[in-house]
């Protein structure tokens, strides 16, 4: 049993924890630039998290264990997902036991508990946020699985490492199924990470907030964990997209000398993904919540078309 | 450029044609529809040129250029002018239940795949796999004509159907004979003018292009 896959595993989790606030900071910074504002800098999310960790937790009297347990669970699932998605190398020990369906399930568990915590303390906003979040989830999850299954069909495996390997070494240049799946994935990622056409991450306006409404009652280290997990979720979705649709630059099995280079390539790709996200967010307005069925319906349509075009055209 | 890459590009363009067909199915705005129609024409024209190159059929180049001038430039221009003259460019059509329409569209794609599967087994052409997409484009155009109420949208649905038929001819037999294609192109052009005249008549008589209102026979009731 070689030890270096475990080192890569630990390295990946360290990168996930360390770099994810910077990615969020990068997105916020560029968003400030596009709107002609002065940005608080790349490191502001780190300062926010540090400040929140140093503050006391204020708990509602009727908060149950679910409310206190949820931040740790959300944080834990995000870290675990970071061990499964190939970011640096496809040599991941956890990846052989957990495939892409497990990742979707991990996100689902985190969402389920966040929704429960939102309802737990009994404020109106929490319940409203939970109800909206579950509405979106029920539409986004099938589309997400459909998009992932399209890639699985093309690579004949649900293991992410295997998918990366096959798409990496695949010689077909234009695959309509993957193109469709990618557009669908982008739409779903916007919904899942709560970005602009679906949810505005910067608002606390009661009529429009979805994710913020659920975590409104959190404070101190609980809030820090949840915010950090949110940043990790953005990072994870970006890496998942990169791993499934643009895996060039991820080190193949046994190629340990390539890992530093693959780290640099990953940083470049994440920067580009952040820039793309800012372009989408600046170009679009937030949708009415009742229009979201159409938005996520078209994501499902694209994913299904991807799957069909795999059978029809390839 | 070898045959393999060309056939991949061909499949990719076929996928884009299908995507624009679905886009038209759910698009609410008039100008958006016209633009999508022009894009579909462009993908179709590129596809025809590539098929012509692969199969070494030079008359397909002519049909490609014909598609480009007619369906990418001329017809969208005529529709543009019509929409502007009739002052319907601000109208946002109420489409009934878009997710449902999308699901029916997906069902149509599966149906045409099923229908074309035996043909695909028999055919030896490079383009055999795009035949199902072509049939699906025809059916989605038909679905669009059924589900929409606005006269202009119905015409765009009809033209999208014609696109699908042209695509089917290209992928099934490397295109129809040039004489037939020229005839069809002329027909489409004449049809566009006739549609234009009829739109004006409908508009002056009923004050609207909503075909629902044409079902009413009496002036007042």
Interface residues (C-beta under 8 A of the other chain):
Chain A: X172 X173 X174 X175 X176 X179 X180 X293 X294 X297 X298 X300 X301 X302 X304 X305 X308 X309 X311 X312 X313 X314
Chain B: X5 X8 X9 X11 X12 X14 X15 X16 X18 X19 X22 X26 X98 X99 X102 X105 X106 X109 X110 X113 X129 X130 X132 X133
